Amino acid sequence: MSESPADTGEMRKKLFEISETLKKEGVNVEISDDNQTTFNNIVLAYCSKAGEEHFKKIDDEFPRKLEEYHSQLYGFEERLYYRWSMPFSLFEYFILESQDINEEFIKKFGQLAAEEKDLVFSSIIRLHAKACIVAKEVLTLMRSGFPDGANARCRTLNEIAVFSFFIAKHGNDVAERYAKHRVIEDYKAAKELQKYCDKLGETPFSDEEMEKLHKNYDALIKLHEKSFGGSYGWAAQALNKKSPSFADLIEDVELSHLLPSYRMASYAIHANSKCLMFKLSSPDEDVILTGESNIGMADPGQRAAISLLQINFALMNLKISYEYLIKIRSMFLLVNRINKAFIDVHDSIDLNDRKLS
């Protein structure tokens, strides 16, 4: 039922009164012949002005609020580290040992590998270096009270381990394909950016740049096969599959038993409904946690240590010797100790204490 002229007139009068009141407060409202449009303009103008005032309040109070939060956070992190100090320290030592192995291999074998165009060595030494960085990220996230974030990074360590074993197994041809595949990813990323650059406010690639990327892409597809353009196209020929998946790679290197933990780590990455309820940081699905937790470190800690051990093995196995057999055995024992230390702390936490404190 439409409004009567009297109602329309009364509404227009009220809108003028509101606009005049707002004008005195420094809020200018654009008056329209249509009452609804005028009302919308009033709401938008008021919200804009109120937003500015609220921002001023934030600007005034955020230093104090952050200081209070950081004070609480410092105490929390101290207590968290005290609780998990043994497994954290052992895992950190293992990372340092892994870094030493990487540096040693580069010094001993790097130049010869470059001269002989040993792409297997080149790929795995870089994957190993990446693993050391990711392991440190896992440790940093755990120390800060974010076990689910740490678990998400463990998925990357799983992938590095599988890729390392796969490349080592299939040799220089696959290592070369793996290295070249970044050209495929470069072209796909450029196409995507080109499509949305206006909305993103990004500078688009020039026609010449896109043409060069496209030529490089086409050249690799023609050199290898159409399947090379897939996500795991670099492994397609070795697996004799047109569209291989990560599960195909993991099965090929006989690490399929890692798939459950790989899937579990995926829960912390994706925004499906499972990620809303599955939380290492809180055993209670009804608890909606918005920050740090002092529990849940055992799973990512153990997974990261095991994956880093596998990656160390993949590297040292390239130049196997009595020296490296001894180091592998020593690292194996160290990881066993790390895993036990994580479990010991996990089991010592009372169920009633499994909360942020």
Residue frames relative to the residue before (quaternion, step in Angstrom):
aa qw qx qy qz dx dy dz
M 1.0000 0.0000 0.0000 0.0000 0.00 0.00 0.00
S 0.3764 -0.7564 0.4946 0.2038 3.54 -0.71 1.15
E 0.5622 -0.6035 0.4499 0.3426 3.54 -1.25 0.54
S 0.4807 -0.6412 0.5142 0.3056 3.55 -1.19 0.65
P 0.6595 -0.4997 0.3659 0.4260 3.63 -1.18 0.38
A 0.6313 0.5355 -0.3431 0.4438 3.59 1.06 -0.72
D 0.6523 0.5110 -0.3065 0.4685 3.55 0.98 -0.89
T 0.6429 0.5275 -0.3161 0.4566 3.54 0.99 -0.90
G 0.6659 0.5052 -0.3007 0.4592 3.54 0.97 -0.85
E 0.6441 0.5179 -0.3160 0.4659 3.58 1.00 -0.82
M 0.6442 0.5160 -0.3159 0.4681 3.56 1.01 -0.83
R 0.6492 0.5206 -0.3198 0.4531 3.58 0.97 -0.87
K 0.6303 0.5408 -0.3272 0.4507 3.56 1.04 -0.78
K 0.6642 0.5006 -0.3013 0.4664 3.56 0.96 -0.92
L 0.6388 0.5287 -0.3272 0.4531 3.58 1.01 -0.82
F 0.6343 0.5151 -0.3267 0.4749 3.60 1.04 -0.77
E 0.6412 0.5265 -0.3278 0.4520 3.59 0.97 -0.83
I 0.6574 0.5059 -0.3070 0.4666 3.57 0.96 -0.89
S 0.6655 0.5144 -0.3015 0.4490 3.57 0.92 -0.91
E 0.6432 0.5120 -0.3170 0.4730 3.59 1.08 -0.74
T 0.6302 0.5250 -0.3263 0.4699 3.59 1.04 -0.80
L 0.6713 0.4933 -0.2920 0.4697 3.57 0.94 -0.91
K 0.6085 0.5688 -0.3499 0.4287 3.55 1.08 -0.74
K 0.6372 0.5298 -0.3227 0.4572 3.58 1.07 -0.77
E 0.6930 0.4450 -0.2587 0.5047 3.56 1.24 -0.55
G 0.6116 -0.5974 0.3262 0.4033 3.54 1.30 0.26
V 0.5720 0.5643 -0.3860 0.4532 3.58 1.26 0.36
N 0.1668 -0.8012 0.5702 0.0709 3.57 -0.50 1.20
V 0.1464 -0.7954 0.5867 0.0410 3.55 -0.85 1.07
E 0.3654 -0.7144 0.5533 0.2235 3.56 -0.94 0.92
I 0.2569 -0.7793 0.5590 0.1194 3.58 -0.67 1.20
S 0.1441 -0.7896 0.5945 0.0485 3.54 -0.92 1.02
D 0.5967 -0.5449 0.4360 0.3962 3.57 -1.27 0.27
D 0.6884 0.4454 -0.2642 0.5079 3.57 1.20 -0.49
N 0.4804 -0.7024 0.4471 0.2755 3.60 -0.73 1.06
Q 0.6550 0.5242 -0.3204 0.4399 3.57 0.95 -0.88
T 0.6489 0.5086 -0.3154 0.4699 3.56 0.99 -0.83
T 0.6395 0.5186 -0.3206 0.4684 3.58 1.00 -0.82
F 0.6353 0.5247 -0.3203 0.4674 3.57 0.99 -0.85
N 0.6524 0.5120 -0.3115 0.4640 3.60 0.93 -0.89
N 0.6439 0.5238 -0.3128 0.4618 3.57 1.01 -0.83
I 0.6283 0.5346 -0.3266 0.4612 3.59 1.05 -0.81
V 0.6614 0.5134 -0.3013 0.4563 3.58 0.91 -0.98
L 0.6829 0.4920 -0.2860 0.4580 3.57 0.88 -0.98
A 0.6647 0.5015 -0.3060 0.4614 3.57 0.94 -0.88
Y 0.6522 0.5109 -0.3130 0.4644 3.58 0.99 -0.87
C 0.6715 0.4976 -0.2996 0.4601 3.60 0.87 -0.94
S 0.6306 0.5315 -0.3330 0.4572 3.56 1.04 -0.74
K 0.6747 0.4799 -0.2873 0.4816 3.57 0.93 -0.91
A 0.6572 0.5055 -0.3094 0.4656 3.59 0.95 -0.89
G 0.6228 0.5454 -0.3325 0.4518 3.58 1.08 -0.75
E 0.6423 0.5206 -0.3140 0.4666 3.57 1.02 -0.80
E 0.6535 0.5090 -0.3063 0.4691 3.56 1.02 -0.86
H 0.6516 0.5114 -0.3133 0.4644 3.55 1.02 -0.83
F 0.6257 0.5371 -0.3378 0.4537 3.57 1.05 -0.74
K 0.6154 0.5412 -0.3422 0.4598 3.58 1.05 -0.75
K 0.6357 0.5241 -0.3194 0.4682 3.55 1.06 -0.83
I 0.6364 0.5207 -0.3159 0.4733 3.57 1.00 -0.85
D 0.6478 0.5409 -0.3080 0.4392 3.54 0.95 -0.95
D 0.6835 0.4865 -0.2792 0.4672 3.56 1.09 -0.73
E 0.7984 0.3698 -0.1714 0.4431 3.57 0.87 -0.93
F 0.5376 0.6764 -0.4171 0.2818 3.64 1.10 -0.45
P 0.6141 0.5393 -0.3949 0.4197 3.70 0.93 -0.57
R 0.6656 0.4958 -0.3045 0.4674 3.58 0.96 -0.85
K 0.6667 0.5073 -0.3078 0.4509 3.56 0.91 -0.91
L 0.6585 0.5012 -0.3082 0.4692 3.60 0.97 -0.81
E 0.6257 0.5389 -0.3387 0.4510 3.56 1.03 -0.78
E 0.6496 0.5075 -0.3098 0.4738 3.58 0.99 -0.83
Y 0.6643 0.5089 -0.3006 0.4576 3.56 0.94 -0.92
H 0.6761 0.4971 -0.2982 0.4548 3.58 0.88 -0.92
S 0.6072 0.5442 -0.3471 0.4634 3.56 1.11 -0.64
Q 0.6647 0.4810 -0.2888 0.4934 3.57 0.98 -0.87
L 0.6561 0.5302 -0.3065 0.4411 3.57 0.97 -0.90
Y 0.6240 0.5429 -0.3377 0.4493 3.57 0.99 -0.82
G 0.6687 0.4898 -0.2958 0.4748 3.58 0.94 -0.87
F 0.6341 0.5349 -0.3207 0.4571 3.57 1.02 -0.85
E 0.6935 0.4800 -0.2864 0.4546 3.59 0.81 -0.98
E 0.6037 0.5461 -0.3504 0.4632 3.58 1.11 -0.65
R 0.6851 0.4763 -0.2819 0.4736 3.57 0.89 -0.96
L 0.6341 0.5324 -0.3272 0.4554 3.58 1.03 -0.82
Y 0.6842 0.4807 -0.2963 0.4615 3.57 0.88 -0.93
Y 0.6073 0.5505 -0.3562 0.4487 3.58 1.04 -0.75
R 0.6663 0.5072 -0.2963 0.4593 3.58 0.99 -0.86
W 0.8066 0.2816 -0.1146 0.5069 3.58 0.84 -1.02
S 0.2885 0.8236 -0.4663 0.1447 3.61 1.24 0.19
M 0.6624 0.5236 -0.3310 0.4213 3.61 0.89 -0.82
P 0.7179 0.4061 -0.2899 0.4854 3.68 0.66 -0.91
F 0.6162 0.5437 -0.3573 0.4440 3.61 1.02 -0.71
S 0.6797 0.4958 -0.2931 0.4541 3.59 0.88 -0.94
L 0.6582 0.5060 -0.3103 0.4631 3.58 0.94 -0.86
F 0.6603 0.5018 -0.3068 0.4670 3.57 0.97 -0.87
E 0.6372 0.5195 -0.3300 0.4639 3.58 0.99 -0.79
Y 0.6306 0.5202 -0.3309 0.4715 3.60 1.00 -0.79
F 0.6396 0.5278 -0.3233 0.4559 3.60 0.98 -0.82
I 0.6283 0.5235 -0.3345 0.4683 3.59 1.01 -0.77
L 0.6522 0.5119 -0.3124 0.4636 3.60 0.93 -0.89
E 0.6283 0.5237 -0.3270 0.4733 3.59 1.03 -0.78
S 0.6475 0.5184 -0.3055 0.4676 3.57 1.03 -0.83
Q 0.6318 0.5216 -0.3282 0.4701 3.58 1.01 -0.77
D 0.6339 0.5331 -0.3250 0.4564 3.58 1.01 -0.83
I 0.6344 0.5249 -0.3259 0.4645 3.59 1.02 -0.81
N 0.6424 0.5289 -0.3246 0.4497 3.58 0.95 -0.86
E 0.6748 0.4895 -0.2893 0.4704 3.57 0.89 -0.97
E 0.6414 0.5320 -0.3194 0.4512 3.57 1.01 -0.82
F 0.6721 0.4993 -0.2989 0.4578 3.59 0.94 -0.88
I 0.6320 0.5212 -0.3382 0.4632 3.58 1.01 -0.73
K 0.6712 0.4978 -0.2933 0.4645 3.59 0.93 -0.89
K 0.7306 0.4530 -0.2401 0.4509 3.57 0.89 -0.97
F 0.8517 0.1978 -0.0299 0.4843 3.55 0.80 -1.05
G 0.4702 0.7287 -0.4195 0.2684 3.59 1.23 -0.28
Q 0.6927 0.4795 -0.2884 0.4551 3.57 0.80 -0.97
L 0.6590 0.5040 -0.3072 0.4662 3.58 0.94 -0.90
A 0.6398 0.5279 -0.3255 0.4540 3.59 0.99 -0.82
A 0.6417 0.5158 -0.3165 0.4711 3.58 1.06 -0.78
E 0.6624 0.5101 -0.3002 0.4592 3.58 0.96 -0.90
E 0.7381 0.3980 -0.2161 0.5001 3.57 0.99 -0.84
K 0.3628 -0.7494 0.4693 0.2941 3.58 1.33 -0.01
D 0.2027 0.7832 -0.5415 0.2286 3.50 0.95 1.06
L 0.1520 -0.8417 0.5154 0.0530 3.56 0.10 1.33
V 0.5435 0.5876 -0.4055 0.4414 3.57 1.20 -0.38
F 0.6650 0.4883 -0.2941 0.4825 3.57 0.89 -0.97
S 0.6554 0.5336 -0.3097 0.4357 3.57 0.90 -0.98
S 0.6825 0.4849 -0.2885 0.4645 3.59 0.93 -0.89
I 0.7241 0.4583 -0.2641 0.4426 3.56 0.78 -1.02
I 0.6238 0.5226 -0.3606 0.4558 3.63 1.01 -0.64
R 0.6612 0.4834 -0.3072 0.4845 3.59 1.07 -0.68
L 0.6265 0.5162 -0.3339 0.4791 3.58 1.04 -0.72
H 0.6348 0.5315 -0.3174 0.4624 3.56 1.05 -0.82
A 0.6449 0.5127 -0.3136 0.4722 3.58 0.97 -0.85
K 0.6336 0.5192 -0.3193 0.4764 3.58 1.02 -0.83
A 0.6385 0.5393 -0.3246 0.4428 3.58 1.00 -0.82
C 0.6254 0.5352 -0.3388 0.4557 3.59 1.01 -0.76
I 0.6512 0.5057 -0.3083 0.4744 3.58 1.01 -0.82
V 0.6731 0.4955 -0.3010 0.4590 3.58 0.87 -0.96
A 0.6189 0.5403 -0.3413 0.4567 3.60 1.03 -0.76
K 0.6477 0.4997 -0.3161 0.4806 3.59 1.03 -0.75
E 0.6153 0.5311 -0.3433 0.4706 3.58 1.08 -0.66
V 0.6187 0.5365 -0.3339 0.4667 3.58 1.02 -0.82
L 0.6723 0.5005 -0.2926 0.4603 3.57 0.89 -0.98
T 0.6507 0.5211 -0.3130 0.4551 3.59 0.95 -0.87
L 0.6632 0.4963 -0.3043 0.4705 3.59 0.95 -0.85
M 0.6484 0.5005 -0.3265 0.4716 3.59 0.98 -0.75
R 0.6559 0.5153 -0.3155 0.4524 3.59 0.91 -0.86
S 0.7074 0.4474 -0.2571 0.4830 3.58 1.13 -0.61
G 0.5847 -0.6284 0.3549 0.3705 3.58 1.28 0.02
F 0.5911 0.5637 -0.3676 0.4446 3.59 1.16 0.57
P 0.0773 -0.8492 0.5216 0.0298 3.61 0.40 1.19
D 0.6359 0.5260 -0.3452 0.4470 3.61 1.05 -0.64
G 0.6273 0.5097 -0.3274 0.4895 3.58 1.08 -0.70
A 0.6317 0.5218 -0.3228 0.4738 3.58 1.04 -0.79
N 0.6470 0.5236 -0.3121 0.4580 3.56 1.01 -0.83
A 0.6131 0.5461 -0.3433 0.4560 3.58 1.09 -0.71
R 0.6666 0.4862 -0.3034 0.4768 3.59 1.00 -0.79
C 0.5606 0.5960 -0.3865 0.4257 3.59 1.20 -0.46
R 0.5749 0.5831 -0.3817 0.4287 3.58 1.13 -0.56
T 0.6348 0.5197 -0.3257 0.4700 3.55 1.04 -0.77
L 0.6358 0.5166 -0.3275 0.4708 3.59 1.00 -0.78
N 0.5996 0.5463 -0.3519 0.4671 3.61 1.06 -0.71
E 0.6747 0.5020 -0.2890 0.4575 3.56 0.89 -0.97
I 0.6451 0.5199 -0.3219 0.4581 3.58 0.95 -0.86
A 0.6390 0.5225 -0.3259 0.4610 3.59 0.97 -0.83
V 0.6795 0.4873 -0.2924 0.4640 3.59 0.86 -0.97
F 0.6585 0.5037 -0.3139 0.4628 3.60 0.88 -0.88
S 0.6426 0.5363 -0.3250 0.4401 3.59 0.96 -0.85
F 0.6858 0.4694 -0.2830 0.4789 3.57 0.87 -0.94
F 0.6445 0.5366 -0.3205 0.4403 3.58 1.00 -0.84
I 0.6755 0.4835 -0.2890 0.4758 3.58 0.89 -0.92
A 0.6437 0.5170 -0.3214 0.4637 3.58 0.97 -0.84
K 0.6670 0.5161 -0.2994 0.4462 3.59 1.00 -0.82
H 0.7998 0.3522 -0.1587 0.4595 3.58 0.82 -0.99
G 0.5317 -0.7245 0.3480 0.2670 3.58 1.25 0.08
N 0.8315 -0.3230 0.1830 0.4133 3.47 -1.43 -0.12
D 0.6216 0.5546 -0.3571 0.4225 3.60 1.01 -0.74
V 0.6809 0.4617 -0.2856 0.4915 3.59 0.92 -0.89
A 0.6149 0.5414 -0.3478 0.4560 3.59 1.04 -0.73
E 0.6459 0.5091 -0.3147 0.4739 3.58 1.04 -0.79
R 0.6460 0.5125 -0.3126 0.4715 3.58 0.96 -0.86
Y 0.6302 0.5378 -0.3243 0.4566 3.57 1.01 -0.86
A 0.6779 0.4912 -0.2904 0.4635 3.59 0.91 -0.91
K 0.6908 0.4876 -0.2775 0.4562 3.57 0.95 -0.89
H 0.5717 0.6437 -0.3793 0.3390 3.58 1.11 -0.62
R 0.5331 0.6220 -0.4232 0.3871 3.60 1.16 -0.33
V 0.5582 0.5872 -0.3877 0.4397 3.60 1.21 -0.46
I 0.6235 0.5288 -0.3260 0.4746 3.57 1.07 -0.78
E 0.6824 0.4842 -0.2813 0.4697 3.56 0.90 -0.94
D 0.6066 0.5587 -0.3490 0.4451 3.59 1.06 -0.73
Y 0.6860 0.4865 -0.2861 0.4592 3.56 0.88 -0.96
K 0.6530 0.5110 -0.3166 0.4606 3.60 0.93 -0.87
A 0.6621 0.5033 -0.3054 0.4638 3.59 0.96 -0.87
A 0.6489 0.5218 -0.3146 0.4558 3.58 1.01 -0.84
K 0.6360 0.5277 -0.3232 0.4611 3.59 0.99 -0.82
E 0.6640 0.5085 -0.2987 0.4597 3.55 0.96 -0.88
L 0.6570 0.4991 -0.3046 0.4759 3.56 0.96 -0.89
Q 0.6295 0.5488 -0.3289 0.4409 3.56 0.98 -0.87
K 0.6574 0.5342 -0.3009 0.4381 3.57 1.05 -0.82
Y 0.8154 0.2595 -0.1003 0.5077 3.58 0.97 -0.86
C 0.3440 0.7863 -0.4724 0.2005 3.60 1.23 0.13
D 0.6226 0.5451 -0.3524 0.4370 3.61 1.02 -0.70
K 0.6848 0.4749 -0.2839 0.4743 3.57 0.89 -0.94
L 0.6977 0.4680 -0.2640 0.4738 3.56 1.09 -0.70
G 0.3972 -0.7183 0.4753 0.3168 3.56 1.24 -0.34
E 0.4588 0.6787 -0.4409 0.3669 3.58 1.21 0.58
T 0.5118 -0.6187 0.4959 0.3308 3.55 -1.23 0.49
P 0.3802 -0.7420 0.4951 0.2443 3.62 -0.66 0.99
F 0.5653 -0.5486 0.4750 0.3922 3.54 -1.28 0.32
S 0.4986 -0.6308 0.4947 0.3298 3.55 -1.12 0.61
D 0.6565 -0.4979 0.3778 0.4224 3.58 -1.25 0.35
E 0.6420 0.5313 -0.3233 0.4485 3.59 1.02 -0.80
E 0.6553 0.5083 -0.3096 0.4652 3.58 1.00 -0.84
M 0.6656 0.4933 -0.3049 0.4698 3.58 0.93 -0.86
E 0.6319 0.5347 -0.3304 0.4535 3.57 1.03 -0.78
K 0.6524 0.5127 -0.3100 0.4641 3.58 0.99 -0.84
L 0.6549 0.5057 -0.3055 0.4713 3.58 0.96 -0.89
H 0.6555 0.5124 -0.3065 0.4624 3.57 1.01 -0.85
K 0.6436 0.5225 -0.3215 0.4576 3.60 0.98 -0.82
N 0.6527 0.5083 -0.3115 0.4675 3.56 0.96 -0.86
Y 0.6288 0.5346 -0.3139 0.4694 3.55 1.07 -0.83
D 0.6892 0.4859 -0.2804 0.4586 3.58 0.79 -1.03
A 0.6307 0.5512 -0.3354 0.4311 3.56 0.99 -0.82
L 0.6796 0.4799 -0.2913 0.4723 3.58 0.97 -0.85
I 0.6265 0.5251 -0.3407 0.4644 3.60 1.02 -0.75
K 0.6747 0.4817 -0.2923 0.4768 3.59 0.97 -0.83
L 0.6487 0.5285 -0.3132 0.4492 3.58 1.02 -0.80
H 0.7690 0.2875 -0.1580 0.5486 3.56 0.96 -0.86
E 0.6068 -0.5065 0.3975 0.4661 3.59 -0.16 -1.24
K 0.6975 -0.4804 0.3190 0.4254 3.57 -1.24 0.36
S 0.6312 0.5615 -0.3303 0.4209 3.58 1.04 -0.76
F 0.5164 0.6457 -0.4131 0.3817 3.59 1.24 -0.34
G 0.6353 0.5586 -0.3208 0.4259 3.58 1.19 -0.47
G 0.5416 0.6324 -0.3979 0.3851 3.60 1.25 -0.11
S 0.7297 -0.4462 0.2925 0.4277 3.56 -1.30 0.26
Y 0.7736 0.1791 -0.1040 0.5988 3.58 1.05 -0.79
G 0.1529 0.8466 -0.4939 0.1265 3.56 1.14 0.73
W 0.5956 0.5860 -0.3588 0.4160 3.57 1.13 -0.60
A 0.7176 0.4141 -0.2408 0.5056 3.60 1.22 -0.46
A 0.4195 0.7588 -0.4357 0.2418 3.60 1.29 -0.17
Q 0.6962 0.4754 -0.2905 0.4528 3.59 0.79 -0.95
A 0.6538 0.5198 -0.3189 0.4479 3.58 0.91 -0.87
L 0.7317 0.4008 -0.2225 0.5044 3.58 1.06 -0.75
N 0.3139 -0.7680 0.4873 0.2724 3.56 1.33 -0.26
K 0.5422 0.5699 -0.4170 0.4554 3.53 0.98 1.00
K 0.4904 -0.6829 0.4562 0.2915 3.57 -0.95 0.85
S 0.8070 0.0907 -0.0229 0.5830 3.58 0.94 -0.85
P 0.0564 -0.8348 0.5472 0.0225 3.61 0.39 1.17
S 0.2821 -0.7334 0.5950 0.1686 3.54 -1.22 0.59
F 0.6742 -0.4591 0.3655 0.4484 3.54 -1.28 0.09
A 0.6017 0.5663 -0.3505 0.4410 3.58 1.10 -0.69
D 0.6225 0.5338 -0.3365 0.4628 3.60 1.10 -0.67
L 0.6545 0.5036 -0.3094 0.4714 3.57 0.98 -0.84
I 0.6872 0.4962 -0.2898 0.4445 3.56 0.85 -0.97
E 0.6332 0.5118 -0.3257 0.4807 3.58 1.13 -0.65
D 0.6348 0.5586 -0.3263 0.4226 3.58 1.00 -0.82
V 0.7500 0.3493 -0.2071 0.5221 3.60 1.05 -0.73
E 0.4824 -0.7238 0.3927 0.2988 3.55 1.33 0.45
L 0.4968 0.6135 -0.4563 0.4106 3.54 0.93 1.00
S 0.2198 0.8235 -0.4990 0.1567 3.59 1.17 0.54
H 0.5725 0.6021 -0.3810 0.4055 3.57 1.17 -0.47
L 0.5999 0.5626 -0.3602 0.4403 3.59 1.28 -0.20
L 0.4844 0.7108 -0.4205 0.2886 3.60 1.21 -0.37
P 0.6428 0.5138 -0.3615 0.4383 3.68 0.86 -0.71
S 0.6919 0.4504 -0.2938 0.4817 3.60 0.90 -0.85
Y 0.5898 0.5586 -0.3584 0.4601 3.58 1.16 -0.61
R 0.6604 0.4900 -0.2960 0.4859 3.57 0.98 -0.88
M 0.6321 0.5365 -0.3283 0.4527 3.57 0.99 -0.84
A 0.6529 0.5066 -0.3104 0.4699 3.58 1.00 -0.82
S 0.6088 0.5769 -0.3452 0.4211 3.57 1.14 -0.63
Y 0.5562 0.6196 -0.3934 0.3899 3.59 1.15 -0.56
A 0.6903 0.4824 -0.2736 0.4646 3.57 1.10 -0.71
I 0.6526 0.5180 -0.3047 0.4614 3.57 1.29 -0.21
H 0.7759 0.3626 -0.1778 0.4847 3.55 0.79 -1.05
A 0.4395 -0.7172 0.4894 0.2302 3.56 -1.21 0.53
N 0.3210 0.7327 -0.5419 0.2578 3.59 1.02 0.70
S 0.7252 -0.4688 0.2756 0.4224 3.57 -1.27 0.26
K 0.5687 0.6071 -0.3876 0.3972 3.59 1.13 -0.55
C 0.6523 0.5347 -0.3202 0.4314 3.58 0.98 -0.83
L 0.6141 0.5720 -0.3503 0.4158 3.60 1.16 -0.50
M 0.7669 0.3640 -0.1757 0.4985 3.56 1.11 -0.70
F 0.6956 0.4383 -0.2763 0.4977 3.58 1.08 -0.68
K 0.1678 0.7887 -0.5672 0.1675 3.57 -0.40 1.23
L 0.3677 -0.7044 0.5635 0.2260 3.56 -0.78 1.00
S 0.6531 0.5615 -0.2967 0.4125 3.55 1.12 -0.73
S 0.7974 0.1080 -0.0658 0.5900 3.60 1.23 -0.28
P 0.3383 -0.7675 0.5063 0.2005 3.63 -0.68 1.03
D 0.6693 0.4858 -0.2783 0.4885 3.57 1.27 -0.33
E 0.3853 -0.7516 0.4912 0.2130 3.58 -0.52 1.19
D 0.6475 0.5390 -0.3190 0.4342 3.58 1.16 -0.55
V 0.5974 0.5482 -0.3624 0.4596 3.58 1.27 -0.28
I 0.1707 -0.7700 0.6083 0.0893 3.58 -0.73 1.06
L 0.1162 -0.8315 0.5432 0.0112 3.53 -0.11 1.35
T 0.1642 -0.8116 0.5562 0.0703 3.60 -0.81 0.99
G 0.7906 0.2676 -0.1417 0.5322 3.59 1.20 -0.06
E 0.8382 -0.2375 0.1802 0.4566 3.51 -1.24 -0.66
S 0.1391 -0.7593 0.6286 0.0949 3.52 -1.33 0.40
N 0.3596 -0.7409 0.5226 0.2208 3.58 -1.15 0.55
I 0.6760 0.4455 -0.2980 0.5058 3.60 1.25 0.24
G 0.6917 0.5331 -0.3368 0.3522 3.55 -1.36 -0.03
M 0.4663 0.7164 -0.4251 0.2977 3.60 1.23 0.19
A 0.5464 0.6661 -0.3941 0.3199 3.59 1.15 -0.52
D 0.6718 0.5153 -0.3115 0.4314 3.60 0.86 -0.92
P 0.7236 0.4006 -0.2817 0.4864 3.66 0.65 -0.94
G 0.6163 0.5625 -0.3557 0.4210 3.59 1.02 -0.70
Q 0.6900 0.4657 -0.2767 0.4800 3.57 0.90 -0.94
R 0.6592 0.5196 -0.3177 0.4411 3.58 0.90 -0.91
A 0.6583 0.5110 -0.3103 0.4575 3.57 0.94 -0.88
A 0.6582 0.5134 -0.3108 0.4545 3.58 0.93 -0.87
I 0.6649 0.5024 -0.3037 0.4618 3.60 0.92 -0.89
S 0.6704 0.4942 -0.3037 0.4627 3.59 0.90 -0.91
L 0.6512 0.5045 -0.3204 0.4677 3.59 0.96 -0.82
L 0.6076 0.5358 -0.3481 0.4718 3.60 1.07 -0.66
Q 0.6553 0.5120 -0.3108 0.4601 3.58 0.93 -0.88
I 0.6679 0.4959 -0.2983 0.4679 3.57 0.97 -0.85
N 0.6084 0.5316 -0.3421 0.4798 3.58 1.07 -0.69
F 0.6464 0.5191 -0.3132 0.4633 3.57 0.98 -0.87
A 0.6452 0.5297 -0.3255 0.4441 3.59 0.91 -0.93
L 0.6702 0.4857 -0.2972 0.4760 3.58 1.02 -0.79
M 0.7235 0.4504 -0.2674 0.4496 3.60 0.69 -1.05
N 0.6018 0.5742 -0.3533 0.4280 3.56 1.16 -0.55
L 0.5524 0.6038 -0.3966 0.4160 3.60 1.23 -0.32
K 0.7819 0.1799 -0.0745 0.5922 3.58 1.12 -0.72
I 0.0430 0.8684 -0.4933 0.0263 3.53 0.97 0.90
S 0.1150 0.7594 -0.6282 0.1246 3.52 -1.04 0.93
Y 0.6894 -0.4349 0.3431 0.4667 3.56 -1.28 0.11
E 0.6232 0.5626 -0.3370 0.4261 3.57 0.99 -0.85
Y 0.7390 0.4151 -0.2386 0.4740 3.57 0.85 -0.97
L 0.5603 0.5649 -0.3913 0.4625 3.59 1.19 -0.41
I 0.6396 0.5203 -0.3080 0.4748 3.54 1.06 -0.85
K 0.6734 0.4957 -0.2961 0.4617 3.59 0.93 -0.90
I 0.6303 0.5273 -0.3365 0.4598 3.57 1.01 -0.78
R 0.6569 0.5029 -0.3090 0.4691 3.57 0.95 -0.89
S 0.6439 0.5224 -0.3150 0.4618 3.57 0.97 -0.84
M 0.6631 0.4960 -0.3015 0.4727 3.60 0.97 -0.86
F 0.6050 0.5609 -0.3449 0.4477 3.56 1.07 -0.75
L 0.6740 0.4823 -0.2868 0.4805 3.58 0.94 -0.91
L 0.6312 0.5355 -0.3290 0.4545 3.57 1.06 -0.76
V 0.6572 0.5004 -0.3106 0.4704 3.59 0.97 -0.85
N 0.6008 0.5419 -0.3590 0.4653 3.59 1.04 -0.67
R 0.6656 0.4941 -0.2972 0.4739 3.56 0.99 -0.86
I 0.6175 0.5394 -0.3362 0.4634 3.58 1.03 -0.80
N 0.6762 0.5043 -0.2962 0.4479 3.56 0.84 -1.00
K 0.6542 0.5075 -0.3095 0.4675 3.58 0.97 -0.86
A 0.6440 0.5283 -0.3225 0.4497 3.57 0.98 -0.83
F 0.6449 0.5054 -0.3224 0.4742 3.59 0.99 -0.77
I 0.6652 0.5022 -0.3021 0.4626 3.58 0.94 -0.89
D 0.6281 0.5515 -0.3346 0.4353 3.58 0.98 -0.84
V 0.6743 0.4684 -0.2969 0.4876 3.58 0.90 -0.88
H 0.6339 0.5450 -0.3273 0.4404 3.57 0.93 -0.92
D 0.7129 0.4581 -0.2580 0.4640 3.57 0.88 -0.96
S 0.6464 0.5430 -0.3249 0.4264 3.58 1.16 -0.49
I 0.5933 0.5823 -0.3610 0.4226 3.58 1.26 -0.32
D 0.3855 -0.7214 0.5314 0.2204 3.56 -0.71 1.10
L 0.5963 -0.5967 0.4043 0.3534 3.57 -1.03 0.81
N 0.6710 0.5037 -0.3029 0.4520 3.58 1.00 -0.78
D 0.6747 0.4876 -0.2836 0.4760 3.56 1.26 -0.38
R 0.5149 0.6639 -0.4085 0.3567 3.57 1.28 -0.07
K 0.4999 0.5904 -0.4628 0.4329 3.52 0.38 1.30
L 0.6351 -0.5069 0.4075 0.4166 3.54 -1.28 0.22
S 0.2245 0.7662 -0.5759 0.1757 3.59 -0.69 1.07
